[in-house]
Amino acid sequence: MIFSWDAVTAISTAVTAVVIAATVVVGYRQIRLTGDQLQHLRRSTQLDGTMKLFAELSTPEFRAARLFVENELAARMQDPRFREEALLPYVGLDEGEHKEILIALTFEKIGTYARHGLLDTVLIADYCGPLIRAMWEELERCGYFAVRRGTNPYAFENFEFLYDAAMNWFDNDDPPFRTNRRKAVDAGGDPV
């Protein structure tokens, strides 16, 4: 049996096309798998960072600073010396005297990470949204931000981003995040 060169060329072209198609299919599958692996790695990294930040929010120092902001800061901001010190760079301040620094800088750091996509804002809002809200509003109410922004108008911009994200989450809390009990209460019914 004699093959013509045209037949051999046609067969080799068909085989080449099948090999290329198989390579494309395998390559596409490999790209999807790599994308899935990268997404998993990103979520794992976010979880690790989030867990470390949540641990930081549970330290005795942070709790003491939170109580200071809630119970003492407004009165302390009336003291001209304390208020003047609040304008100083943080490096020169006594953190035992100015516990509000820990609150402001911790939430500024968390806000920076969240703003740049390194932490999930929905997760943060779900876990500590009420705390973010309470600390921001108390610092704002007692004039702390006005004092700090008097020398730097961009002070605590990332803390503000975090506050806005938490408030947005509260305002737009969709049913997937609500429990059946909460849905019933919100609808005016009895808890399930």
C-alpha positions as CSV (number, residue, x, y, z in Angstrom):
1,M,0.0,0.0,0.0
2,I,1.4,3.3,-1.1
3,F,0.6,6.5,0.8
4,S,0.7,9.8,-0.9
5,W,2.6,12.6,0.7
6,D,-0.7,14.6,0.8
7,A,-2.3,11.8,2.9
8,V,0.7,11.7,5.2
9,T,0.7,15.5,5.6
10,A,-3.1,15.5,6.3
11,I,-2.8,12.8,8.9
12,S,0.2,14.5,10.6
13,T,-1.7,17.8,10.6
14,A,-4.7,16.1,12.1
15,V,-2.6,14.5,14.8
16,T,-0.8,17.8,15.5
17,A,-4.2,19.5,15.8
18,V,-5.4,16.9,18.3
19,V,-2.1,17.2,20.3
20,I,-2.5,21.0,20.4
21,A,-6.1,20.8,21.4
22,A,-5.2,18.4,24.2
23,T,-2.4,20.7,25.3
24,V,-4.8,23.6,25.4
25,V,-7.4,21.7,27.5
26,V,-4.7,20.5,29.9
27,G,-3.2,24.0,30.1
28,Y,-6.6,25.6,30.7
29,R,-7.3,23.1,33.5
30,Q,-3.9,23.8,35.0
31,I,-4.5,27.5,34.9
32,R,-7.8,27.1,36.7
33,L,-6.2,24.8,39.3
34,T,-3.4,27.3,39.9
35,G,-6.0,30.1,40.3
36,D,-7.9,28.0,42.8
37,Q,-4.7,27.3,44.7
38,L,-3.8,31.0,44.8
39,Q,-7.2,31.9,46.0
40,H,-6.9,29.2,48.8
41,L,-3.5,30.5,49.7
42,R,-4.8,34.1,49.9
43,R,-7.7,33.1,52.1
44,S,-5.3,31.2,54.4
45,T,-3.0,34.1,54.7
46,Q,-5.9,36.5,55.4
47,L,-7.2,34.1,58.0
48,D,-3.8,33.9,59.7
49,G,-3.5,37.7,59.7
50,T,-7.1,38.2,60.9
51,M,-6.6,35.7,63.8
52,K,-3.5,37.5,64.9
53,L,-5.3,40.9,64.9
54,F,-8.2,39.5,66.8
55,A,-5.8,38.1,69.4
56,E,-4.4,41.6,69.7
57,L,-7.9,43.0,70.3
58,S,-8.2,40.5,73.2
59,T,-5.0,41.5,75.1
60,P,-5.4,43.0,78.6
61,E,-3.6,46.2,77.3
62,F,-6.2,46.7,74.6
63,R,-9.1,46.1,77.0
64,A,-7.6,48.6,79.4
65,A,-7.2,51.1,76.6
66,R,-10.8,50.5,75.4
67,L,-12.1,51.1,78.9
68,F,-10.0,54.3,79.2
69,V,-11.6,55.6,76.0
70,E,-15.1,54.7,77.1
71,N,-14.8,56.0,80.6
72,E,-12.1,58.5,81.0
73,L,-11.0,60.1,77.7
74,A,-13.7,62.7,77.4
75,A,-12.9,64.1,80.8
76,R,-9.1,63.9,80.2
77,M,-9.6,65.8,76.9
78,Q,-10.8,68.8,78.9
79,D,-7.4,69.1,80.6
80,P,-5.3,71.5,78.5
81,R,-2.1,69.7,79.2
82,F,-3.5,66.3,78.2
83,R,-5.0,67.9,75.1
84,E,-1.8,69.6,74.1
85,E,0.1,66.3,74.6
86,A,-2.3,64.6,72.3
87,L,-0.8,66.7,69.5
88,L,2.7,65.4,70.1
89,P,4.1,62.6,68.0
90,Y,3.3,59.2,69.4
91,V,6.9,58.4,70.0
92,G,7.1,61.0,72.8
93,L,3.9,60.2,74.6
94,D,3.5,58.1,77.7
95,E,1.2,55.3,76.6
96,G,0.2,54.7,80.2
97,E,-1.1,58.2,80.3
98,H,-2.5,58.3,76.7
99,K,-4.1,54.9,76.3
100,E,-6.2,56.1,73.5
101,I,-3.1,55.8,71.3
102,L,-3.3,52.0,71.4
103,I,-6.9,52.1,70.2
104,A,-6.3,54.6,67.4
105,L,-3.2,53.0,66.1
106,T,-4.5,49.5,66.3
107,F,-7.6,50.3,64.3
108,E,-5.5,52.5,61.9
109,K,-3.3,49.4,61.3
110,I,-6.3,47.1,60.8
111,G,-7.9,49.7,58.5
112,T,-4.7,49.9,56.4
113,Y,-4.6,46.2,55.9
114,A,-8.3,46.1,55.0
115,R,-8.1,49.0,52.7
116,H,-5.4,47.3,50.6
117,G,-7.3,43.9,50.5
118,L,-5.1,42.1,53.0
119,L,-7.9,41.6,55.4
120,D,-11.6,41.1,54.6
121,T,-13.7,44.0,55.8
122,V,-16.9,41.9,56.1
123,L,-15.1,39.5,58.4
124,I,-13.8,42.4,60.5
125,A,-17.1,44.1,60.6
126,D,-18.8,40.9,61.6
127,Y,-16.4,40.2,64.4
128,C,-15.7,43.6,65.9
129,G,-17.9,46.1,64.1
130,P,-19.6,47.2,67.3
131,L,-16.2,47.8,68.9
132,I,-14.9,49.8,65.9
133,R,-18.1,51.8,65.9
134,A,-18.0,52.6,69.6
135,M,-14.3,53.5,69.6
136,W,-14.6,55.7,66.5
137,E,-17.6,57.5,67.8
138,E,-16.2,58.1,71.3
139,L,-12.9,59.4,70.0
140,E,-14.8,61.7,67.6
141,R,-17.2,62.8,70.3
142,C,-14.5,63.8,72.7
143,G,-12.6,65.7,70.1
144,Y,-9.6,63.4,69.7
145,F,-9.7,63.3,65.9
146,A,-10.2,67.1,65.7
147,V,-7.0,67.5,67.7
148,R,-5.0,65.0,65.7
149,R,-6.3,66.2,62.4
150,G,-5.4,69.8,63.3
151,T,-1.8,69.0,62.5
152,N,-2.4,66.3,60.0
153,P,-5.7,66.3,58.0
154,Y,-5.2,62.7,56.9
155,A,-4.7,61.3,60.4
156,F,-6.6,58.1,61.0
157,E,-7.9,57.9,57.4
158,N,-7.6,54.1,57.5
159,F,-9.4,53.9,60.8
160,E,-12.1,56.0,59.2
161,F,-12.2,53.6,56.3
162,L,-12.6,50.7,58.7
163,Y,-15.4,52.6,60.5
164,D,-17.2,53.3,57.2
165,A,-16.8,49.7,56.1
166,A,-18.3,48.5,59.4
167,M,-21.2,50.9,59.2
168,N,-21.8,49.9,55.6
169,W,-21.9,46.3,56.6
170,F,-24.4,47.1,59.4
171,D,-26.6,49.1,57.0
172,N,-26.5,46.5,54.3
173,D,-26.5,43.3,56.4
174,D,-28.1,40.8,54.0
175,P,-29.9,37.6,55.0
176,P,-26.9,35.3,54.5
177,F,-25.3,36.9,57.5
178,R,-28.4,37.0,59.6
179,T,-29.6,34.1,61.8
180,N,-33.2,32.9,61.5
181,R,-33.8,34.2,65.0
182,R,-32.5,37.7,64.0
183,K,-34.6,37.7,60.9
184,A,-37.8,37.0,62.9
185,V,-37.0,39.7,65.5
186,D,-36.3,42.2,62.7
187,A,-39.6,41.3,61.0
188,G,-41.4,42.1,64.3
189,G,-42.1,38.5,65.1
190,D,-41.1,36.3,68.0
191,P,-37.7,34.7,68.0
192,V,-37.7,31.3,66.3
